[in-house]
Amino acid sequence: MTRPLVKILAACAAIAMAYASSAHAAGTPEQRRACRKDAMKYCREFVPDVKRITACMQKNVRRLSPLCQTQFR
């Protein structure tokens, strides 16, 4: 695999773990996929730190897509 692809896959895995470990993560796979773009847009610099990604997403909850917001309310 190419280096950029490995980084993208690692970021996606870290984001998925952030939602899986968060108390707000009890959503469907579709909802978690809905948050992936928001996480990369607002919290990319915190990948792969799961706790910091989750905190960042909570801080930016008003900016998230409506479906993603449901994960944090």
N, CA, C and O atoms as a Tinker XYZ file with bonds, in Angstrom:
   292  protein
     1  N      0.833000   -1.186000    0.000000    73     2
     2  CA     0.000000    0.000000    0.000000    64     1     3
     3  C      0.872000    1.242000    0.000000    63     2     4     5
     4  O      2.000000    1.233000    0.493000    81     3
     5  N      0.326000    2.306000   -0.563000    73     3     6
     6  CA     1.071000    3.551000   -0.567000    64     5     7
     7  C      0.961000    4.222000    0.795000    63     6     8     9
     8  O      0.012000    3.984000    1.542000    81     7
     9  N      1.924000    5.047000    1.104000    73     7    10
    10  CA     1.966000    5.717000    2.407000    64     9    11
    11  C      0.716000    6.570000    2.671000    63    10    12    13
    12  O      0.165000    6.483000    3.768000    81    11
    13  N      0.236000    7.400000    1.706000    73    11    14
    14  CA    -0.976000    8.183000    1.970000    64    13    15
    15  C     -2.194000    7.297000    2.249000    63    14    16    17
    16  O     -3.017000    7.634000    3.100000    81    15
    17  N     -2.315000    6.183000    1.550000    73    15    18
    18  CA    -3.444000    5.288000    1.774000    64    17    19
    19  C     -3.387000    4.690000    3.173000    63    18    20    21
    20  O     -4.417000    4.555000    3.834000    81    19
    21  N     -2.208000    4.337000    3.621000    73    19    22
    22  CA    -2.048000    3.790000    4.969000    64    21    23
    23  C     -2.463000    4.833000    6.000000    63    22    24    25
    24  O     -3.135000    4.500000    6.976000    81    23
    25  N     -2.074000    6.083000    5.799000    73    23    26
    26  CA    -2.452000    7.152000    6.729000    64    25    27
    27  C     -3.959000    7.341000    6.759000    63    26    28    29
    28  O     -4.538000    7.517000    7.832000    81    27
    29  N     -4.600000    7.309000    5.606000    73    27    30
    30  CA    -6.056000    7.473000    5.539000    64    29    31
    31  C     -6.747000    6.320000    6.254000    63    30    32    33
    32  O     -7.683000    6.537000    7.023000    81    31
    33  N     -6.295000    5.105000    6.007000    73    31    34
    34  CA    -6.894000    3.943000    6.669000    64    33    35
    35  C     -6.691000    4.008000    8.182000    63    34    36    37
    36  O     -7.596000    3.665000    8.942000    81    35
    37  N     -5.524000    4.441000    8.616000    73    35    38
    38  CA    -5.260000    4.573000   10.051000    64    37    39
    39  C     -6.160000    5.636000   10.670000    63    38    40    41
    40  O     -6.665000    5.456000   11.778000    81    39
    41  N     -6.361000    6.738000    9.959000    73    39    42
    42  CA    -7.234000    7.801000   10.454000    64    41    43
    43  C     -8.666000    7.299000   10.582000    63    42    44    45
    44  O     -9.328000    7.560000   11.587000    81    43
    45  N     -9.140000    6.591000    9.583000    73    43    46
    46  CA   -10.500000    6.049000    9.630000    64    45    47
    47  C    -10.655000    5.068000   10.786000    63    46    48    49
    48  O    -11.677000    5.072000   11.473000    81    47
    49  N     -9.662000    4.242000   10.999000    73    47    50
    50  CA    -9.708000    3.285000   12.107000    64    49    51
    51  C     -9.728000    4.014000   13.446000    63    50    52    53
    52  O    -10.463000    3.630000   14.356000    81    51
    53  N     -8.927000    5.059000   13.566000    73    51    54
    54  CA    -8.889000    5.824000   14.814000    64    53    55
    55  C    -10.223000    6.503000   15.077000    63    54    56    57
    56  O    -10.697000    6.537000   16.213000    81    55
    57  N    -10.819000    7.038000   14.037000    73    55    58
    58  CA   -12.120000    7.692000   14.185000    64    57    59
    59  C    -13.175000    6.672000   14.583000    63    58    60    61
    60  O    -13.996000    6.933000   15.463000    81    59
    61  N    -13.156000    5.531000   13.949000    73    59    62
    62  CA   -14.114000    4.479000   14.294000    64    61    63
    63  C    -13.953000    4.065000   15.751000    63    62    64    65
    64  O    -14.945000    3.843000   16.445000    81    63
    65  N    -12.709000    3.959000   16.222000    73    63    66
    66  CA   -12.466000    3.603000   17.616000    64    65    67
    67  C    -12.945000    4.711000   18.545000    63    66    68    69
    68  O    -13.430000    4.435000   19.642000    81    67
    69  N    -12.811000    5.960000   18.114000    73    67    70
    70  CA   -13.267000    7.077000   18.944000    64    69    71
    71  C    -14.754000    6.965000   19.200000    63    70    72    73
    72  O    -15.214000    7.159000   20.325000    81    71
    73  N    -15.499000    6.655000   18.172000    73    71    74
    74  CA   -16.937000    6.525000   18.330000    64    73    75
    75  C    -17.300000    5.262000   19.087000    63    74    76    77
    76  O    -18.260000    5.258000   19.857000    81    75
    77  N    -16.563000    4.210000   18.884000    73    75    78
    78  CA   -16.849000    2.956000   19.571000    64    77    79
    79  C    -16.591000    3.078000   21.063000    63    78    80    81
    80  O    -17.283000    2.445000   21.860000    81    79
    81  N    -15.605000    3.881000   21.459000    73    79    82
    82  CA   -15.263000    4.006000   22.872000    64    81    83
    83  C    -16.014000    5.139000   23.559000    63    82    84    85
    84  O    -15.990000    5.239000   24.785000    81    83
    85  N    -16.663000    5.974000   22.805000    73    83    86
    86  CA   -17.392000    7.101000   23.361000    64    85    87
    87  C    -18.756000    6.662000   23.878000    63    86    88    89
    88  O    -19.379000    5.766000   23.306000    81    87
    89  N    -19.216000    7.277000   24.937000    73    87    90
    90  CA   -20.549000    6.979000   25.446000    64    89    91
    91  C    -21.617000    7.369000   24.439000    63    90    92    93
    92  O    -22.738000    6.862000   24.494000    81    91
    93  N    -21.285000    8.252000   23.531000    73    91    94
    94  CA   -22.234000    8.734000   22.539000    64    93    95
    95  C    -22.178000    7.927000   21.247000    63    94    96    97
    96  O    -22.776000    8.318000   20.245000    81    95
    97  N    -21.487000    6.841000   21.264000    73    95    98
    98  CA   -21.216000    6.110000   20.030000    64    97    99
    99  C    -22.203000    5.001000   19.728000    63    98   100   101
   100  O    -21.940000    4.169000   18.859000    81    99
   101  N    -23.302000    4.965000   20.400000    73    99   102
   102  CA   -24.220000    3.837000   20.250000    64   101   103
   103  C    -25.050000    3.922000   18.981000    63   102   104   105
   104  O    -26.159000    3.388000   18.934000    81   103
   105  N    -24.542000    4.574000   17.968000    73   103   106
   106  CA   -25.280000    4.712000   16.723000    64   105   107
   107  C    -25.046000    3.563000   15.772000    63   106   108   109
   108  O    -24.284000    2.634000   16.043000    81   107
   109  N    -25.720000    3.658000   14.664000    73   107   110
   110  CA   -25.590000    2.642000   13.627000    64   109   111
   111  C    -24.305000    2.862000   12.836000    63   110   112   113
   112  O    -23.702000    3.931000   12.924000    81   111
   113  N    -23.882000    1.872000   12.071000    73   111   114
   114  CA   -22.712000    2.078000   11.205000    64   113   115
   115  C    -22.924000    3.250000   10.240000    63   114   116   117
   116  O    -21.976000    3.967000    9.917000    81   115
   117  N    -24.157000    3.444000    9.785000    73   115   118
   118  CA   -24.445000    4.567000    8.883000    64   117   119
   119  C    -24.198000    5.906000    9.577000    63   118   120   121
   120  O    -23.671000    6.834000    8.964000    81   119
   121  N    -24.574000    6.009000   10.841000    73   119   122
   122  CA   -24.348000    7.254000   11.577000    64   121   123
   123  C    -22.856000    7.491000   11.794000    63   122   124   125
   124  O    -22.381000    8.621000   11.677000    81   123
   125  N    -22.123000    6.438000   12.105000    73   123   126
   126  CA   -20.675000    6.598000   12.281000    64   125   127
   127  C    -20.023000    7.019000   10.969000    63   126   128   129
   128  O    -19.114000    7.849000   10.958000    81   127
   129  N    -20.486000    6.449000    9.873000    73   127   130
   130  CA   -19.953000    6.874000    8.565000    64   129   131
   131  C    -20.285000    8.338000    8.306000    63   130   132   133
   132  O    -19.492000    9.056000    7.696000    81   131
   133  N    -21.451000    8.783000    8.765000    73   131   134
   134  CA   -21.844000   10.175000    8.564000    64   133   135
   135  C    -20.902000   11.125000    9.299000    63   134   136   137
   136  O    -20.729000   12.267000    8.874000    81   135
   137  N    -20.298000   10.679000   10.381000    73   135   138
   138  CA   -19.392000   11.532000   11.160000    64   137   139
   139  C    -17.967000   11.533000   10.629000    63   138   140   141
   140  O    -17.187000   12.426000   10.961000    81   139
   141  N    -17.624000   10.571000    9.828000    73   139   142
   142  CA   -16.235000   10.449000    9.372000    64   141   143
   143  C    -15.755000   11.724000    8.674000    63   142   144   145
   144  O    -14.657000   12.204000    8.957000    81   143
   145  N    -16.563000   12.275000    7.770000    73   143   146
   146  CA   -16.149000   13.497000    7.058000    64   145   147
   147  C    -15.998000   14.666000    8.024000    63   146   148   149
   148  O    -15.049000   15.443000    7.924000    81   147
   149  N    -16.938000   14.788000    8.961000    73   147   150
   150  CA   -16.853000   15.870000    9.945000    64   149   151
   151  C    -15.594000   15.730000   10.797000    63   150   152   153
   152  O    -14.917000   16.720000   11.076000    81   151
   153  N    -15.285000   14.518000   11.205000    73   151   154
   154  CA   -14.086000   14.291000   12.021000    64   153   155
   155  C    -12.832000   14.685000   11.258000    63   154   156   157
   156  O    -11.932000   15.313000   11.815000    81   155
   157  N    -12.774000   14.320000    9.995000    73   155   158
   158  CA   -11.597000   14.671000    9.197000    64   157   159
   159  C    -11.542000   16.174000    8.925000    63   158   160   161
   160  O    -10.458000   16.746000    8.815000    81   159
   161  N    -12.694000   16.805000    8.818000    73   159   162
   162  CA   -12.736000   18.246000    8.546000    64   161   163
   163  C    -12.346000   19.066000    9.782000    63   162   164   165
   164  O    -11.561000   20.008000    9.674000    81   163
   165  N    -12.882000   18.720000   10.939000    73   163   166
   166  CA   -12.694000   19.541000   12.134000    64   165   167
   167  C    -11.621000   19.033000   13.100000    63   166   168   169
   168  O    -11.109000   19.804000   13.912000    81   167
   169  N    -11.279000   17.752000   13.020000    73   167   170
   170  CA   -10.431000   17.167000   14.063000    64   169   171
   171  C     -9.263000   16.349000   13.526000    63   170   172   173
   172  O     -8.676000   15.550000   14.256000    81   171
   173  N     -8.932000   16.540000   12.285000    73   171   174
   174  CA    -7.875000   15.752000   11.634000    64   173   175
   175  C     -6.556000   15.800000   12.410000    63   174   176   177
   176  O     -5.838000   14.802000   12.464000    81   175
   177  N     -6.234000   16.937000   13.004000    73   175   178
   178  CA    -4.935000   17.072000   13.669000    64   177   179
   179  C     -4.810000   16.199000   14.915000    63   178   180   181
   180  O     -3.709000   16.031000   15.440000    81   179
   181  N     -5.916000   15.642000   15.395000    73   179   182
   182  CA    -5.878000   14.816000   16.599000    64   181   183
   183  C     -5.785000   13.316000   16.309000    63   182   184   185
   184  O     -5.642000   12.514000   17.232000    81   183
   185  N     -5.866000   12.941000   15.048000    73   183   186
   186  CA    -5.740000   11.529000   14.673000    64   185   187
   187  C     -4.309000   11.093000   14.958000    63   186   188   189
   188  O     -3.382000   11.791000   14.546000    81   187
   189  N     -4.087000   10.002000   15.625000    73   187   190
   190  CA    -4.992000    8.923000   16.018000    64   189   191
   191  C     -5.414000    8.944000   17.488000    63   190   192   193
   192  O     -5.827000    7.906000   18.004000    81   191
   193  N     -5.328000   10.072000   18.178000    73   191   194
   194  CA    -5.664000   10.153000   19.602000    64   193   195
   195  C     -7.186000   10.135000   19.786000    63   194   196   197
   196  O     -7.854000   11.147000   19.574000    81   195
   197  N     -7.718000    8.996000   20.174000    73   195   198
   198  CA    -9.158000    8.779000   20.260000    64   197   199
   199  C     -9.830000    9.772000   21.200000    63   198   200   201
   200  O    -10.870000   10.339000   20.863000    81   199
   201  N     -9.252000    9.985000   22.362000    73   199   202
   202  CA    -9.864000   10.897000   23.333000    64   201   203
   203  C     -9.905000   12.327000   22.804000    63   202   204   205
   204  O    -10.895000   13.033000   22.999000    81   203
   205  N     -8.851000   12.752000   22.146000    73   203   206
   206  CA    -8.810000   14.123000   21.621000    64   205   207
   207  C     -9.756000   14.290000   20.438000    63   206   208   209
   208  O    -10.354000   15.353000   20.277000    81   207
   209  N     -9.901000   13.265000   19.612000    73   207   210
   210  CA   -10.867000   13.333000   18.507000    64   209   211
   211  C    -12.274000   13.483000   19.073000    63   210   212   213
   212  O    -13.046000   14.324000   18.614000    81   211
   213  N    -12.604000   12.668000   20.068000    73   211   214
   214  CA   -13.933000   12.726000   20.674000    64   213   215
   215  C    -14.187000   14.091000   21.293000    63   214   216   217
   216  O    -15.261000   14.663000   21.104000    81   215
   217  N    -13.221000   14.620000   22.025000    73   215   218
   218  CA   -13.366000   15.942000   22.639000    64   217   219
   219  C    -13.533000   17.020000   21.576000    63   218   220   221
   220  O    -14.350000   17.927000   21.733000    81   219
   221  N    -12.773000   16.926000   20.508000    73   219   222
   222  CA   -12.863000   17.888000   19.412000    64   221   223
   223  C    -14.240000   17.843000   18.761000    63   222   224   225
   224  O    -14.830000   18.884000   18.473000    81   223
   225  N    -14.747000   16.643000   18.532000    73   223   226
   226  CA   -16.071000   16.508000   17.917000    64   225   227
   227  C    -17.141000   17.101000   18.828000    63   226   228   229
   228  O    -18.060000   17.769000   18.354000    81   227
   229  N    -17.028000   16.862000   20.126000    73   227   230
   230  CA   -17.989000   17.426000   21.070000    64   229   231
   231  C    -17.899000   18.949000   21.085000    63   230   232   233
   232  O    -18.922000   19.629000   21.172000    81   231
   233  N    -16.704000   19.480000   21.003000    73   231   234
   234  CA   -16.508000   20.932000   20.986000    64   233   235
   235  C    -17.126000   21.557000   19.735000    63   234   236   237
   236  O    -17.634000   22.677000   19.785000    81   235
   237  N    -17.082000   20.842000   18.627000    73   235   238
   238  CA   -17.584000   21.345000   17.350000    64   237   239
   239  C    -18.978000   20.834000   17.000000    63   238   240   241
   240  O    -19.380000   20.888000   15.838000    81   239
   241  N    -19.709000   20.347000   17.974000    73   239   242
   242  CA   -20.985000   19.680000   17.702000    64   241   243
   243  C    -21.947000   20.548000   16.879000    63   242   244   245
   244  O    -22.692000   20.013000   16.058000    81   243
   245  N    -21.950000   21.837000   17.074000    73   243   246
   246  CA   -22.869000   22.714000   16.321000    64   245   247
   247  C    -22.501000   22.817000   14.851000    63   246   248   249
   248  O    -23.336000   23.187000   14.027000    81   247
   249  N    -21.266000   22.495000   14.517000    73   247   250
   250  CA   -20.805000   22.578000   13.133000    64   249   251
   251  C    -20.974000   21.256000   12.390000    63   250   252   253
   252  O    -20.849000   21.214000   11.166000    81   251
   253  N    -21.255000   20.184000   13.113000    73   251   254
   254  CA   -21.343000   18.856000   12.518000    64   253   255
   255  C    -22.623000   18.696000   11.706000    63   254   256   257
   256  O    -23.599000   19.419000   11.908000    81   255
   257  N    -22.602000   17.750000   10.800000    73   255   258
   258  CA   -23.800000   17.445000   10.024000    64   257   259
   259  C    -24.897000   16.980000   10.989000    63   258   260   261
   260  O    -24.593000   16.436000   12.051000    81   259
   261  N    -26.159000   17.189000   10.631000    73   259   262
   262  CA   -27.255000   16.804000   11.532000    64   261   263
   263  C    -27.199000   15.342000   11.973000    63   262   264   265
   264  O    -27.429000   15.044000   13.145000    81   263
   265  N    -26.901000   14.444000   11.068000    73   263   266
   266  CA   -26.843000   13.032000   11.436000    64   265   267
   267  C    -25.704000   12.769000   12.415000    63   266   268   269
   268  O    -25.858000   11.981000   13.348000    81   267
   269  N    -24.582000   13.411000   12.211000    73   267   270
   270  CA   -23.453000   13.233000   13.119000    64   269   271
   271  C    -23.765000   13.840000   14.490000    63   270   272   273
   272  O    -23.369000   13.286000   15.516000    81   271
   273  N    -24.461000   14.955000   14.514000    73   271   274
   274  CA   -24.813000   15.586000   15.788000    64   273   275
   275  C    -25.574000   14.642000   16.702000    63   274   276   277
   276  O    -25.449000   14.724000   17.924000    81   275
   277  N    -26.361000   13.745000   16.123000    73   275   278
   278  CA   -27.133000   12.817000   16.955000    64   277   279
   279  C    -26.234000   11.909000   17.777000    63   278   280   281
   280  O    -26.672000   11.380000   18.798000    81   279
   281  N    -25.005000   11.719000   17.366000    73   279   282
   282  CA   -24.060000   10.882000   18.105000    64   281   283
   283  C    -23.563000   11.567000   19.373000    63   282   284   285
   284  O    -23.050000   10.905000   20.276000    81   283
   285  N    -23.710000   12.875000   19.447000    73   283   286
   286  CA   -23.146000   13.641000   20.553000    64   285   287
   287  C    -24.204000   14.338000   21.395000    63   286   288   289
   288  O    -23.890000   15.258000   22.150000    81   287
   289  N    -25.435000   13.915000   21.275000    73   287   290
   290  CA   -26.513000   14.510000   22.093000    64   289   291
   291  C    -27.196000   13.468000   22.911000    63   290   292
   292  O    -28.124000   13.780000   23.657000    81   291
